[in-house]
Every structure is written in structure tokens, then in C-alpha cells.
Amino acid sequence: MAITINGNGTVTGLTPLPDSAMSSGSIIQVVSTPVDSTSDISLSTRYSYYEITPITTNITTTVANSKILVSAGIGGEANHEDYNLAFRCGRVIGGSLSIIFKGADASSRTTCLAMGSTGYHGDDQNSTTAYNSFTNLLDSPNQAAGTAITYKFFVSSLGGDNANYFLNRTVNTGDSQSYERTFSYLTLMEVAA
């Protein structure tokens, strides 16, 4: 926005800047979904991906061909080893889901953004959360201004069927300092191309 100020220092007008005035790399808008509540996500089928719904975030582009900088932090615990969790990120435009930021397809190998962080193990799979950070992932959806885009994260169990992932909490949720609660989020920044 261009601000017009009169001789007395009073703001007399705000004028939107044209797209051409945005230098490449300028942050145009920021949208974030903070989540401090807990959720239980059923991972009923091994190798299938399930949406981490609470952090799903929408953004509507304001300029054409802008990029979206994606950052997320996901805390929680599975009822099996956290290193047997796989995470993915997806983008939805016009109802069509595209998985982005993943390894290259290679036969029957699992493709993902990352595997779960390894928290304390020692046969302790119910009282130590792990935290997974995904920062500065730059997406280029190449869309017109005014396009609604939804970003989602997904989790999958590679450790067996009928697993659960507990967002922002430990498996055992006893009222003790040993059972941590975490904070998760998804932040989107529209960046001028």
C-alpha cells in the first residue's frame, strides 16, 4: 500500500500498489494456523496417509504466479516407534490434491517429505513426544491472483496396521509432568515472484 500524508502529518489516503511495484521475494501476506489442542489420528492401514486435519491451512493468492513459503511444526507421538512415521505435504487447488515436497518415486519404495524424528526410545513408546519441523519449503503453484489454495500435512504408519498418532500429546495422557503437551502449526507466506 502507498500511504499519502498531508503537510500536517495526517494520513489522507491508502493506495494499493500495482503488482509491478512488488519486488521479487517480497512477502505479500502471511496466514497461520496455530494448534495447541490435542487430536487422535487413526492410522488404520499401514503405508496409507492420513490428514493431520487441525493444521490444514487456506490461503488465497493476491498476485499472479506468486510462490508460497510453507513452514510447519508437528508435535506428538505414535503408539509405536516414532521413526516408523512418514510425513507428506499436499496442495489442493480446485478440489485436486497434489503431493509436494516428496522424494522421487522409486518402484515400491515409500515416498515422503520426511520420516518421524526419533525421540527417546528405550521401550518407552507412550510418554515422550517427538517434534518434526518443516521450514522454508518454497512452492510454485503458478496460479492467477484470487486462487484459493489449501495446504495439508499427512502422516503414515510404517510400523503396522491399526496404529494411532496423537497430535500435541503423548500416548499415555496421565496428569503428570512426564506426559508433555506440544504446540503444532502451519504457516503460509505468499511471496512475490
Summary of the structure (lengths in Angstrom):
residues: 193
radius of gyration: 20.4
end to end distance: 17.8
largest distance: 71.4
contacts: 563
relative contact order: 0.33
helix: 5%
strand: 47%
